């Protein structure tokens, strides 16, 4: 089951791995995505940190990590063909997968 953030990213957790993408609503708001920049595999990202840049025909937009963890997989298909995010942002248009880090609460 997908969980959506206030900033319209989504994530789905399975076995300590989260698949991350953007909502259909966000994709509609920014327009046709033409370029995507994702940090490389191995990069550690923190919850609510800027993580992915989406460039559309309207503007560039930073998206935010919904969870903290290390990027273990990037969806190379969307890098090669950003239109996948336009057509199916909540399934085939996922952006990356992270190995979730348990954040210590103080």
C-alpha positions, 0 to 999 in steps of 0.5 A: 500500500502506498503512503503519500507525503504532504509534498506529493511524494509516495513510498511503498515499503516491502522488507525494509526497502522503500520504493519512492516516486511522485504522485499523479497529482504532482505530475499533473501540476508540474506538467510534462516531465522532460528530465530527471536527476536522481542521486547515484546508488549508494547515496545516503539521503535523509527524510525531507531532504531534497532528493530528486530534480524533475524538470518539466516544460513548465519548471524545475522542481525538487522532490523530497525524500519521504524516509531516510536511507541509502539509495540501492536502486535507480529506475534507469528507465525513467532516466532514459525516458522521462515520459514514463513518469508522465504516463504512470507516476505511481507505478512504472514511473517510480524513481528510486529504492532505498534501504530504510535506516531506522531513525533514532528518536531523541 
